[in-house]
Amino acid sequence: MKKIITLLLALVLSLCAPICAMAATPDESDFLSRYAQEPYVVTDCQMQVVVSKYNVLAVTETYQVYFNEARHGIYRYLPLRNQLTRTDGSTAVVTARVSQVDTGADECSHEVSNDKYVLRLGSEDETITGPHTYTIRYNYDLGLDTVKNADELYYNLVGTGWDTYIRRVQFSVTMPKDFDPAKLGLSTGSYGTAGTQNVTYTVQDRTISGTVTQALAPGEGLTLRLILPDGYFKFDNTKYNLTIAMIAVLPALAALIVLVLFLKFGRDKRYAPTVEFYPPEGLNSAEVGLWYKGKATNEMVLSLLVYLAQRNHIAIHPGKRKRDFVITKYHGYVGQDTNLAVFMDGLFPDGRTSTDNKQLKNHFYETVGTIRADLNSTESRSRFFDKTSIYLKLLSFVLLALSAAGGAYFSHRALDDALTLAPSILYAMLAGTLCLALGLIPACCMLRRTDEGAKTLAQIKGFRSFLVTAEKEKLEALVEQDPEYFYNILPYTYALGVSDKWIKKFESIAMQPPRWYNGTDVWSYVLFDRMLRDTLRAANDSMVSQPGGKAGSFVSGGGGFTGGGVGGGGGGSW
């Protein structure tokens, strides 16, 4: 009976032996014999990872490689741009940085290619057969964690990019602080495999140690995922203090310089406005608008249409349709004002004596642009703005632009170095933007008027105030002195933007229609205002129009799986 039991036991053990052998790491000699046809194999892989509180992984990789064929060595690539994927479909892009690479006595070349950090170990002048051990040390900086409401270590200890068999993998991962072992998961196999039965591991204090109990085939890897409390990893501000500071310091310094320049060179002398019934002598309507605003606009230039009409150079006739008009030439302009001459030449080119909105369309905008550019030229503006302040205004904008470019450069550098938009970087960017905005205020107000410019501005302010607030009795007295007073002042009201208020004041004051506007048989200021506005609006549309151009045409994050984390990469022989 004992013999029968012994025989049965032996039979069971003999049947179980192959199963146990399949589940266990193969013997090295058997492994080498089985894969002797491979150019090379990895007989042993040891991964030691020390994780810092700043999410920087200090990695030591040791590979015992056996070359069945002559090879120069191995290459190893590490992903710099990681497409992190979890089993629930949630994804994230994690940018990593590799630093402090050390390969010991082995010759090594480094390059970055296609978002991968590539190490090529070995010599072009030598080949190896048989066993060789490679040790690679490096820091793998992942920056701030990308998960919301939690942190995680989702790391490919062995990437799925190896092109050969790996007999045995041993690993240890040391964390900077305590963690919950129940939230640890491991996966082995090809990319996308969740879970494993081929890893044994232990957790002691803050270190996870384990072994893969079955050889890894080409394209198979080992991935660890550990869910951690939110805030487990910190951002190392001390590494980037200078870079982050420059984001805000450069705009702040530029804004301070601009403010000092404004206080010293940019403020106008103050002259109290006086009541004026007439515009300053020697200035046409566009120039009055320029001296008032400091910059000429299309509307100011077009006010010259009424200015020239009132001086008997042209007449304006409404067309058959509401916004059509015809302009007839009475007398050519022969004065000293070049802009008036340019305006007349633009209206009546090639000896014409009349024109209309259709003829002016797509052409007269050049004339308007020429006059506006002349009015806004440095030479023109130097009549009322101090030249030093003009150049300092330009300098201020250049200084602010350079500081903005510098801030953008250091922002990009900080983001590139820190691998994430850390709060300190964000605050620095906001501070820099605020400083630029504050610096623009004195820069825009930098222009200081000359004594003549300041006095003339006070006159224009007083004149404009009168146009808005004048009482009927005073206007009647002025019209009695000069029957053309209303029409003489009219172009200036358009340049100063108060024509509607000015015309409304004359509704109850008897006057003759202007000789240069033939609009209706029944005279009314309301109708005159409406028709003149329609004409000027149409003139604006026609005179400043340009030819059309062509249009240019996780909350908890989900589970992990093999290859879904960061790092890992792969390798091969060369």
C-alpha positions as CSV (number, residue, x, y, z in Angstrom):
1,M,0.0,0.0,0.0
2,K,2.8,2.4,0.9
3,K,4.5,1.7,-2.5
4,I,1.2,2.6,-4.3
5,I,1.0,5.9,-2.3
6,T,4.6,6.7,-3.0
7,L,4.1,6.0,-6.7
8,L,1.0,8.2,-6.9
9,L,2.8,11.1,-5.0
10,A,5.7,10.8,-7.4
11,L,3.4,11.0,-10.4
12,V,1.6,14.1,-9.0
13,L,4.9,15.8,-8.4
14,S,6.1,15.0,-11.8
15,L,3.0,16.4,-13.4
16,C,3.2,19.7,-11.3
17,A,6.9,20.2,-12.0
18,P,6.5,21.6,-15.5
19,I,3.7,24.0,-14.3
20,C,6.0,25.3,-11.5
21,A,8.8,25.6,-14.0
22,M,6.7,27.7,-16.3
23,A,5.7,30.0,-13.5
24,A,9.2,30.5,-12.1
25,T,12.0,32.7,-13.5
26,P,13.9,30.4,-15.9
27,D,17.3,29.3,-15.0
28,E,20.0,31.4,-16.7
29,S,21.6,28.6,-18.7
30,D,18.2,27.4,-19.9
31,F,17.2,30.9,-20.8
32,L,20.4,31.5,-22.8
33,S,20.0,28.2,-24.6
34,R,16.3,28.9,-25.4
35,Y,17.0,32.3,-26.9
36,A,20.5,31.6,-28.4
37,Q,19.1,32.8,-31.8
38,E,18.5,36.3,-30.5
39,P,21.3,38.8,-31.2
40,Y,21.3,39.6,-27.5
41,V,19.2,39.0,-24.3
42,V,18.9,40.6,-20.9
43,T,19.6,38.0,-18.2
44,D,19.0,40.3,-15.3
45,C,17.4,43.8,-14.9
46,Q,17.5,45.7,-11.6
47,M,15.6,48.9,-11.3
48,Q,16.1,51.1,-8.2
49,V,14.0,54.3,-8.0
50,V,14.2,56.9,-5.3
51,V,11.3,59.4,-5.5
52,S,11.8,62.9,-4.1
53,K,9.0,65.1,-2.7
54,Y,9.4,67.2,-5.8
55,N,8.4,64.3,-8.1
56,V,11.9,63.8,-9.3
57,L,12.9,60.2,-9.8
58,A,16.5,59.2,-9.1
59,V,16.8,56.0,-11.2
60,T,19.5,53.4,-11.3
61,E,19.2,50.7,-14.0
62,T,21.5,47.7,-14.1
63,Y,21.4,45.4,-17.0
64,Q,23.2,42.1,-17.3
65,V,23.3,41.5,-21.1
66,Y,24.4,38.5,-23.0
67,F,25.4,39.1,-26.7
68,N,25.0,36.1,-28.9
69,E,26.2,38.1,-31.8
70,A,28.9,40.7,-32.0
71,R,27.4,44.1,-31.1
72,H,28.9,47.5,-30.2
73,G,26.6,47.8,-27.2
74,I,23.0,48.7,-26.3
75,Y,20.9,51.8,-26.7
76,R,18.3,53.1,-24.2
77,Y,15.6,55.7,-24.9
78,L,13.6,57.6,-22.3
79,P,10.4,59.4,-23.3
80,L,10.4,63.1,-22.7
81,R,6.8,63.6,-23.7
82,N,4.6,61.0,-22.1
83,Q,1.0,60.3,-23.2
84,L,-0.3,58.9,-19.9
85,T,-3.4,56.7,-20.2
86,R,-5.5,55.0,-17.6
87,T,-8.0,52.1,-17.9
88,D,-11.0,54.4,-17.5
89,G,-9.9,56.3,-20.6
90,S,-8.6,59.4,-18.8
91,T,-5.4,60.7,-20.2
92,A,-2.8,63.4,-19.6
93,V,0.3,64.6,-21.3
94,V,3.3,64.7,-18.9
95,T,6.6,66.3,-20.0
96,A,9.7,65.0,-18.3
97,R,13.3,66.1,-18.2
98,V,16.3,63.9,-18.0
99,S,19.4,65.1,-16.2
100,Q,22.6,64.0,-14.4
101,V,23.1,60.9,-16.7
102,D,25.9,58.6,-15.6
103,T,26.9,55.4,-17.4
104,G,30.0,54.6,-15.4
105,A,32.9,53.3,-17.4
106,D,30.9,52.6,-20.6
107,E,31.3,55.0,-23.4
108,C,28.0,56.8,-24.1
109,S,26.6,59.3,-26.6
110,H,23.4,61.3,-25.9
111,E,20.9,62.9,-28.2
112,V,17.3,64.1,-28.1
113,S,15.2,62.9,-31.0
114,N,11.4,62.8,-31.5
115,D,10.7,63.6,-27.9
116,K,13.0,60.9,-26.7
117,Y,16.2,61.1,-24.8
118,V,18.5,58.5,-26.4
119,L,21.6,56.9,-24.8
120,R,23.9,54.8,-27.0
121,L,26.3,52.8,-24.8
122,G,29.4,51.3,-26.4
123,S,32.1,52.2,-28.9
124,E,31.9,52.3,-32.6
125,D,35.4,50.9,-32.7
126,E,34.7,47.8,-30.6
127,T,32.2,45.0,-30.5
128,I,31.2,42.7,-27.7
129,T,30.1,39.1,-27.5
130,G,29.1,37.2,-24.3
131,P,28.1,38.9,-21.0
132,H,28.4,42.5,-20.2
133,T,26.9,44.6,-17.4
134,Y,25.6,48.1,-18.0
135,T,24.6,50.6,-15.2
136,I,22.7,53.8,-16.1
137,R,21.9,56.5,-13.5
138,Y,19.8,59.5,-14.2
139,N,17.2,61.9,-12.7
140,Y,13.8,61.8,-14.3
141,D,12.0,65.0,-13.4
142,L,8.2,64.9,-13.8
143,G,7.3,68.3,-12.4
144,L,4.0,68.8,-10.6
145,D,1.5,66.0,-10.7
146,T,-1.2,66.4,-13.4
147,V,-4.1,64.6,-11.5
148,K,-6.8,66.7,-9.9
149,N,-7.8,66.0,-6.3
150,A,-5.0,63.5,-5.9
151,D,-1.4,62.8,-6.8
152,E,0.0,59.6,-8.3
153,L,3.1,57.8,-9.2
154,Y,2.3,56.1,-12.5
155,Y,5.6,54.8,-13.7
156,N,6.8,52.3,-16.3
157,L,9.6,50.5,-14.5
158,V,10.3,48.5,-17.6
159,G,9.0,50.0,-20.8
160,T,7.3,48.1,-23.6
161,G,9.9,49.3,-26.1
162,W,12.5,46.6,-25.5
163,D,13.1,44.4,-28.5
164,T,14.5,41.3,-26.7
165,Y,13.7,38.9,-23.8
166,I,14.4,39.9,-20.2
167,R,14.9,36.9,-18.0
168,R,14.4,38.5,-14.6
169,V,13.4,41.9,-13.3
170,Q,13.9,43.1,-9.7
171,F,12.8,46.5,-8.6
172,S,12.7,48.8,-5.6
173,V,10.8,52.1,-5.3
174,T,11.4,54.3,-2.3
175,M,8.9,57.1,-1.7
176,P,9.6,60.4,0.1
177,K,6.6,60.1,2.5
178,D,4.2,57.5,3.9
179,F,1.5,56.1,1.5
180,D,-1.4,53.6,1.6
181,P,-0.2,50.2,0.2
182,A,-3.8,49.4,-0.6
183,K,-3.6,51.9,-3.4
184,L,-0.7,50.3,-5.1
185,G,-1.1,48.3,-8.3
186,L,1.3,46.6,-10.7
187,S,0.9,45.3,-14.3
188,T,3.0,43.2,-16.6
189,G,2.7,42.1,-20.2
190,S,2.2,43.9,-23.5
191,Y,0.9,47.5,-23.7
192,G,-2.6,47.8,-22.3
193,T,-2.5,44.8,-20.0
194,A,-4.2,45.5,-16.7
195,G,-3.1,43.6,-13.6
196,T,-0.7,40.7,-13.2
197,Q,-0.1,37.4,-11.5
198,N,3.6,37.5,-12.3
199,V,4.9,39.9,-9.6
200,T,5.7,39.3,-6.0
201,Y,6.4,42.4,-3.9
202,T,6.6,43.6,-0.3
203,V,6.2,47.1,1.2
204,Q,8.4,48.0,4.1
205,D,8.3,51.5,5.5
206,R,8.3,53.6,2.3
207,T,10.0,51.1,0.0
208,I,8.3,48.8,-2.5
209,S,10.4,45.9,-3.5
210,G,9.5,43.1,-5.9
211,T,10.4,40.6,-8.6
212,V,8.8,39.7,-11.9
213,T,8.4,35.9,-11.7
214,Q,8.3,35.3,-15.4
215,A,10.5,36.4,-18.2
216,L,9.4,39.4,-20.3
217,A,9.1,38.9,-24.0
218,P,9.9,41.7,-26.5
219,G,7.2,44.4,-26.2
220,E,6.3,43.5,-22.7
221,G,6.9,45.7,-19.6
222,L,6.3,46.4,-16.0
223,T,4.2,49.3,-14.7
224,L,3.6,50.6,-11.2
225,R,0.7,52.9,-10.2
226,L,0.3,54.3,-6.7
227,I,-2.5,56.7,-5.9
228,L,-1.3,59.3,-3.4
229,P,-3.0,62.1,-1.3
230,D,-3.5,65.5,-3.1
231,G,-0.4,67.6,-2.4
232,Y,1.9,64.7,-1.8
233,F,4.3,66.2,-4.3
234,K,5.6,69.7,-4.1
235,F,7.0,72.2,-6.5
236,D,10.6,73.2,-5.9
237,N,10.5,76.9,-6.2
238,T,14.1,77.3,-5.1
239,K,15.3,75.8,-8.4
240,Y,13.6,78.5,-10.4
241,N,13.5,81.6,-8.2
242,L,15.7,83.7,-10.5
243,T,13.8,82.7,-13.6
244,I,10.4,83.2,-12.0
245,A,11.5,86.6,-10.6
246,M,12.6,87.8,-14.0
247,I,9.0,87.2,-15.3
248,A,7.8,90.0,-13.1
249,V,10.9,92.1,-12.5
250,L,11.6,93.0,-16.1
251,P,8.1,94.5,-16.7
252,A,8.1,96.1,-13.3
253,L,11.5,97.8,-14.0
254,A,10.3,99.0,-17.4
255,A,7.1,100.4,-15.9
256,L,9.1,102.2,-13.2
257,I,11.4,103.7,-15.8
258,V,8.5,104.8,-17.9
259,L,6.8,106.4,-14.9
260,V,9.9,108.4,-14.0
261,L,10.3,109.6,-17.6
262,F,6.6,110.7,-17.6
263,L,7.0,112.6,-14.4
264,K,10.1,114.4,-15.6
265,F,9.4,114.9,-19.3
266,G,5.8,113.9,-20.1
267,R,3.5,116.1,-18.1
268,D,1.9,119.1,-19.8
269,K,2.0,122.6,-18.4
270,R,-1.4,123.6,-17.2
271,Y,-3.2,126.6,-18.7
272,A,-6.8,127.4,-17.6
273,P,-9.3,127.2,-20.6
274,T,-10.7,130.5,-21.6
275,V,-14.1,131.2,-23.2
276,E,-13.5,131.3,-27.0
277,F,-16.0,132.1,-29.7
278,Y,-13.7,131.3,-32.6
279,P,-11.1,128.6,-33.2
280,P,-7.4,129.5,-33.0
281,E,-6.2,131.5,-35.9
282,G,-4.2,129.8,-38.7
283,L,-5.6,126.3,-38.1
284,N,-8.0,124.5,-40.4
285,S,-10.6,122.2,-39.0
286,A,-8.5,119.0,-39.2
287,E,-5.6,120.8,-37.5
288,V,-7.8,121.9,-34.6
289,G,-9.0,118.3,-34.1
290,L,-5.4,117.2,-34.2
291,W,-4.2,119.8,-31.7
292,Y,-7.2,118.9,-29.4
293,K,-6.8,115.1,-29.6
294,G,-3.1,114.8,-30.4
295,K,-3.8,112.4,-33.3
296,A,-5.6,113.0,-36.5
297,T,-8.5,110.7,-37.6
298,N,-10.3,110.1,-40.9
299,E,-13.3,112.2,-39.5
300,M,-11.0,115.1,-38.9
301,V,-9.6,114.9,-42.4
302,L,-13.1,114.7,-43.9
303,S,-14.2,117.8,-42.0
304,L,-12.1,119.6,-44.7
305,L,-14.9,118.9,-47.1
306,V,-17.2,121.4,-45.3
307,Y,-14.2,123.7,-44.6
308,L,-13.4,124.0,-48.3
309,A,-17.1,124.4,-49.2
310,Q,-17.5,127.2,-46.8
311,R,-14.5,128.9,-48.4
312,N,-16.2,128.8,-51.8
313,H,-13.9,126.1,-53.3
314,I,-16.5,123.4,-53.8
315,A,-20.2,122.9,-53.7
316,I,-22.0,119.8,-52.4
317,H,-25.2,118.4,-54.1
318,P,-27.1,115.4,-52.9
319,G,-27.6,112.7,-55.5
320,K,-30.8,111.0,-56.6
321,R,-30.4,108.2,-54.0
322,K,-30.2,108.9,-50.3
323,R,-26.5,108.4,-49.8
324,D,-25.3,109.6,-53.3
325,F,-23.7,113.0,-53.7
326,V,-21.9,115.1,-56.2
327,I,-19.1,117.6,-55.5
328,T,-18.5,120.5,-57.9
329,K,-15.4,122.5,-58.1
330,Y,-15.7,126.3,-57.9
331,H,-12.2,127.6,-57.4
332,G,-9.0,125.8,-57.2
333,Y,-7.0,126.1,-54.0
334,V,-3.8,128.3,-54.3
335,G,-3.0,128.9,-50.6
336,Q,0.0,127.7,-48.5
337,D,-1.8,124.8,-46.8
338,T,-0.4,121.7,-48.6
339,N,-3.0,119.4,-47.1
340,L,-5.9,121.5,-48.5
341,A,-4.2,121.4,-51.9
342,V,-3.8,117.6,-51.6
343,F,-7.4,117.3,-50.6
344,M,-8.6,119.3,-53.7
345,D,-6.3,117.4,-56.0
346,G,-7.6,114.1,-54.7
347,L,-11.2,115.3,-55.3
348,F,-10.6,116.5,-58.8
349,P,-7.7,114.6,-60.4
350,D,-6.8,115.0,-64.1
351,G,-8.5,118.4,-64.4
352,R,-12.0,117.3,-63.5
353,T,-14.5,119.9,-62.3
354,S,-16.9,117.5,-60.6
355,T,-16.9,114.1,-58.9
356,D,-19.3,111.8,-57.1
357,N,-19.2,109.1,-54.5
358,K,-18.8,106.3,-57.1
359,Q,-15.8,108.0,-58.6
360,L,-14.2,108.5,-55.2
361,K,-14.8,105.0,-54.0
362,N,-11.7,102.9,-53.8
363,H,-9.5,105.8,-54.7
364,F,-9.9,108.8,-52.4
365,Y,-8.8,106.7,-49.3
366,E,-5.2,107.3,-50.5
367,T,-5.7,111.0,-50.3
368,V,-7.2,110.7,-46.8
369,G,-4.4,108.5,-45.7
370,T,-1.8,110.9,-47.1
371,I,-3.2,113.8,-45.2
372,R,-3.7,111.9,-42.0
373,A,-0.1,110.6,-42.1
374,D,1.2,114.1,-42.7
375,L,-0.8,115.5,-39.7
376,N,0.4,112.7,-37.5
377,S,4.0,113.0,-38.7
378,T,6.7,113.9,-36.1
379,E,7.4,117.2,-38.0
380,S,3.7,118.2,-37.8
381,R,3.2,117.1,-34.2
382,S,6.4,118.8,-33.1
383,R,4.6,122.1,-33.6
384,F,2.6,121.4,-30.4
385,F,4.4,118.4,-28.8
386,D,7.9,118.7,-27.3
387,K,10.2,116.6,-29.5
388,T,11.9,115.1,-26.6
389,S,8.6,113.8,-25.3
390,I,7.7,112.4,-28.7
391,Y,10.9,110.3,-28.8
392,L,10.6,109.3,-25.2
393,K,7.1,108.1,-25.9
394,L,8.4,105.9,-28.6
395,L,11.2,104.8,-26.3
396,S,8.7,103.9,-23.6
397,F,6.7,101.6,-25.9
398,V,9.9,100.0,-27.1
399,L,11.1,99.5,-23.5
400,L,7.7,98.0,-22.5
401,A,7.7,95.8,-25.6
402,L,11.2,94.5,-24.8
403,S,10.3,93.8,-21.2
404,A,7.2,91.9,-22.4
405,A,9.4,89.9,-24.7
406,G,11.8,89.3,-21.9
407,G,9.0,88.3,-19.6
408,A,7.6,85.9,-22.2
409,Y,11.1,84.4,-22.7
410,F,11.5,83.7,-19.0
411,S,7.9,82.4,-18.7
412,H,8.7,79.9,-21.5
413,R,11.9,79.0,-19.8
414,A,10.3,78.6,-16.4
415,L,7.5,76.5,-17.9
416,D,10.0,74.4,-19.8
417,D,12.2,73.9,-16.8
418,A,9.4,73.4,-14.3
419,L,7.4,71.2,-16.7
420,T,4.2,72.7,-15.4
421,L,2.3,75.9,-14.7
422,A,3.1,76.1,-11.0
423,P,1.3,78.7,-8.9
424,S,4.5,80.7,-8.4
425,I,5.0,80.9,-12.2
426,L,1.3,81.9,-12.7
427,Y,1.5,84.7,-10.0
428,A,4.7,86.0,-11.6
429,M,3.1,86.1,-15.0
430,L,0.0,87.9,-13.6
431,A,2.3,90.4,-11.8
432,G,4.3,91.0,-15.0
433,T,1.1,91.5,-17.0
434,L,-0.2,94.0,-14.4
435,C,3.1,95.9,-14.4
436,L,2.9,96.2,-18.2
437,A,-0.6,97.4,-18.1
438,L,0.3,100.0,-15.5
439,G,3.3,101.0,-17.5
440,L,1.2,101.7,-20.6
441,I,-0.7,104.4,-18.8
442,P,2.2,106.9,-18.4
443,A,3.5,105.7,-21.8
444,C,0.3,106.7,-23.6
445,C,0.2,110.0,-21.7
446,M,3.9,110.7,-22.3
447,L,3.6,113.5,-24.9
448,R,4.2,116.9,-23.3
449,R,3.0,119.9,-25.2
450,T,5.1,122.9,-26.0
451,D,4.2,126.3,-24.4
452,E,2.4,127.1,-27.7
453,G,0.7,123.7,-27.8
454,A,-0.5,124.0,-24.2
455,K,-1.8,127.5,-24.7
456,T,-3.6,126.5,-28.0
457,L,-5.1,123.4,-26.3
458,A,-6.5,125.7,-23.6
459,Q,-8.0,127.8,-26.3
460,I,-9.5,124.8,-28.1
461,K,-10.9,123.5,-24.9
462,G,-12.6,126.8,-24.2
463,F,-13.9,127.0,-27.8
464,R,-15.3,123.4,-27.7
465,S,-16.9,124.1,-24.3
466,F,-18.6,127.2,-25.8
467,L,-19.9,125.1,-28.8
468,V,-21.6,122.8,-26.3
469,T,-22.9,125.3,-23.7
470,A,-23.5,128.5,-25.8
471,E,-26.8,130.3,-25.0
472,K,-29.1,131.4,-27.7
473,E,-28.7,135.1,-27.0
474,K,-24.9,135.0,-27.5
475,L,-25.3,133.0,-30.7
476,E,-27.8,135.4,-32.1
477,A,-25.4,138.2,-31.4
478,L,-22.6,136.4,-33.1
479,V,-24.8,135.7,-36.1
480,E,-25.8,139.3,-36.3
481,Q,-22.1,140.3,-36.4
482,D,-21.3,137.7,-38.9
483,P,-24.2,136.0,-40.9
484,E,-21.8,133.2,-41.9
485,Y,-20.7,132.5,-38.3
486,F,-22.7,129.2,-38.1
487,Y,-21.2,127.9,-41.3
488,N,-17.7,129.2,-40.6
489,I,-17.7,127.2,-37.3
490,L,-19.5,124.1,-38.7
491,P,-16.4,122.2,-40.0
492,Y,-14.7,122.6,-36.6
493,T,-17.7,121.1,-34.9
494,Y,-17.3,118.0,-37.0
495,A,-13.6,117.8,-36.2
496,L,-14.3,118.2,-32.5
497,G,-17.2,115.8,-32.5
498,V,-19.9,118.2,-31.3
499,S,-21.7,119.0,-34.6
500,D,-25.1,117.6,-33.5
501,K,-25.1,119.8,-30.4
502,W,-24.0,122.8,-32.4
503,I,-26.7,122.5,-35.1
504,K,-29.4,121.9,-32.6
505,K,-28.7,125.2,-30.9
506,F,-29.6,127.0,-34.2
507,E,-33.0,125.4,-34.7
508,S,-34.8,128.6,-33.7
509,I,-32.3,131.1,-35.1
510,A,-33.2,132.5,-38.5
511,M,-30.4,132.1,-41.1
512,Q,-30.1,131.7,-44.8
513,P,-29.1,128.2,-46.2
514,P,-25.4,127.8,-47.1
515,R,-24.6,128.8,-50.7
516,W,-22.5,125.6,-51.2
517,Y,-25.2,123.0,-50.3
518,N,-28.1,122.4,-52.6
519,G,-30.3,119.9,-50.8
520,T,-33.9,121.0,-50.7
521,D,-36.2,123.9,-51.5
522,V,-37.6,124.0,-48.0
523,W,-34.9,125.1,-45.6
524,S,-34.7,123.4,-42.2
525,Y,-31.8,123.0,-39.8
526,V,-33.1,119.5,-38.9
527,L,-33.2,118.5,-42.6
528,F,-29.9,120.2,-43.2
529,D,-28.3,118.3,-40.4
530,R,-29.8,115.1,-41.6
531,M,-28.8,115.6,-45.2
532,L,-25.3,116.8,-44.3
533,R,-24.8,113.9,-42.0
534,D,-25.9,111.5,-44.7
535,T,-23.6,113.1,-47.2
536,L,-20.6,113.0,-44.8
537,R,-21.4,109.4,-43.8
538,A,-21.5,108.5,-47.5
539,A,-18.4,110.5,-48.1
540,N,-16.7,108.7,-45.3
541,D,-17.7,105.3,-46.7
542,S,-16.6,106.2,-50.2
543,M,-13.6,108.3,-49.5
544,V,-11.9,105.9,-47.0
545,S,-13.0,102.6,-48.6
546,Q,-10.2,100.4,-50.0
547,P,-10.5,97.7,-52.6
548,G,-11.6,94.4,-51.0
549,G,-8.9,91.8,-50.6
550,K,-9.3,88.0,-50.8
551,A,-10.1,86.2,-47.5
552,G,-7.4,84.0,-46.2
553,S,-8.5,81.0,-46.7
554,F,-9.4,61.8,-12.1
555,V,-11.0,62.7,-9.9
556,S,-9.4,59.4,-9.0
557,G,-7.9,58.9,-12.4
558,G,-8.9,55.3,-13.1
559,G,-6.7,52.2,-13.0
560,G,-3.3,51.7,-14.6
561,F,-2.1,49.3,-17.1
562,T,1.2,48.2,-18.6
563,G,2.9,50.9,-20.6
564,G,0.3,53.5,-19.7
565,G,2.4,55.5,-17.3
566,V,5.4,57.8,-17.7
567,G,9.0,56.8,-18.3
568,G,10.0,53.3,-19.3
569,G,10.7,53.7,-22.9
570,G,12.8,50.8,-24.3
571,G,16.1,49.7,-25.8
572,G,17.9,47.5,-28.1
573,S,21.4,46.6,-29.4
574,W,23.5,48.2,-32.1
